[in-house]
């Protein structure tokens, strides 16, 4: 197994996560050729445990996670993770973080991906994007920090995180859900996300 592409599931405030749809699309497309899509629960105890188990079982060289950022105006490539947690933030299981830090360790840890290649893929796929040094304080950042800290011991050579806006296809579901929405926000076509994810997996396999 060469590459794990992991997407987060629904969580409080986001009953529909385009990253869960992404994982489903990759699976329905009969993912093969070294690509394993993995769905991650949004839980302070479960997210990293699920990803770590998949890494230990499959021994991938590359791991890239995808998460929803509902206020993002474009795709955000996260360059680092912070050793912090947003206290009072409930997960999908009704639990809250135990403390303000992810674990013992440095204040920040860098992701490790072929940045130039990712930029080229995004431009080729006509996806607007930006580089980010703040992955937040929720499970996206939490799991990325743990991945960065443990990648070497797990044999993972390249690893990172991609935040995405809501998908065009899910906007009706989100409005109908009654959840509070940002005043202004952007969406992207789900098909473009799928093409980017597949292209990323192929690029990582070849380089």
C-alpha positions, -999 to 999 in steps of 0.1 A, spaced: 0 0 0 14 33 -11 -11 61 -1 -39 66 24 -63 93 16 -84 99 47 -115 121 50 -134 131 81 -171 123 87 -199 145 100 -195 165 133 -216 189 153 -224 219 131 -216 199 100 -241 171 94 -229 168 58 -191 166 52 -179 166 16 -148 147 28 -169 118 37 -185 120 3 -150 121 -12 -140 89 6 -172 72 -6 -165 83 -42 -130 70 -41 -143 37 -28 -171 35 -54 -144 41 -80 -128 8 -70 -97 24 -55 -67 4 -64 -31 9 -75 -18 16 -40 -47 39 -29 -67 33 2 -95 57 11 -102 58 49 -132 74 67 -122 90 100 -147 95 128 -146 130 144 -137 121 179 -110 132 204 -103 96 211 -112 80 178 -98 100 150 -61 93 155 -67 58 167 -86 50 135 -59 65 112 -31 49 132 -47 15 129 -50 19 91 -14 30 88 -2 0 109 -23 -24 88 -14 -10 54 21 5 59 16 34 34 44 57 23 20 86 20 -9 98 41 -30 128 33 -61 138 52 -91 159 40 -113 179 63 -141 205 60 -135 241 67 -170 257 62 -157 292 62 -129 286 37 -131 306 5 -109 281 -14 -90 249 -8 -64 253 20 -32 233 21 -21 231 57 17 235 61 19 227 98 0 215 129 -1 232 163 1 216 197 -32 231 208 -69 222 213 -99 244 213 -114 237 247 -151 233 249 -153 220 213 -176 190 212 -168 160 190 -193 137 172 -196 115 203 -206 143 226 -171 145 243 -148 174 248 -110 177 248 -92 167 280 -68 196 279 -54 225 259 -25 205 243 -26 176 218 3 158 236 38 164 249 58 179 221 69 211 202 45 240 197 44 233 159 52 204 136 55 207 98 37 186 73 58 170 46 45 169 10 58 178 -25 44 213 -24 53 223 -59 36 192 -73 4 198 -53 2 234 -65 6 222 -101 -22 196 -96 -46 222 -81 -39 247 -109 -44 220 -135 -77 211 -119 -88 247 -118 -92 247 -80 -85 279 -62 -62 273 -32 -41 290 -6 -13 279 18 -22 279 55 -1 278 87 -32 275 110 -51 242 109 -73 253 138 -78 237 171 -103 209 164 -98 173 152 -83 182 119 -53 199 136 -53 173 164 -50 144 141 -25 161 118 -2 169 148 -3 133 159 5 122 123 34 146 121 48 134 154 44 97 147 51 95 110 87 84 112 80 56 137 51 44 115 72 45 83 52 73 66 75 94 44 51 121 33 20 134 51 -3 164 52 -37 179 54 -61 196 29 -90 217 41 -119 221 17 -150 242 15 -185 227 13 -193 210 -20 -218 224 -45 -238 192 -42 -243 194 -5 -254 230 -2 -291 221 -4 -287 195 24 -269 220 46 -296 246 42 -323 221 49 -306 208 80 -313 241 98 -277 244 110 -263 279 115 -244 289 84 -216 314 79 -227 348 66 -208 342 34 -190 311 22 -178 293 -9 -185 259 -24 -166 237 -48 -178 209 -72 -174 175 -57 -161 161 -90 -131 185 -88 -122 173 -54 -124 137 -65 -102 144 -95 -77 162 -74 -76 134 -48 -70 108 -75 -44 129 -92 -26 135 -59 -25 98 -51 -11 91 -86 15 118 -83 26 106 -49 29 70 -63 50 82 -92 73 106 -74 
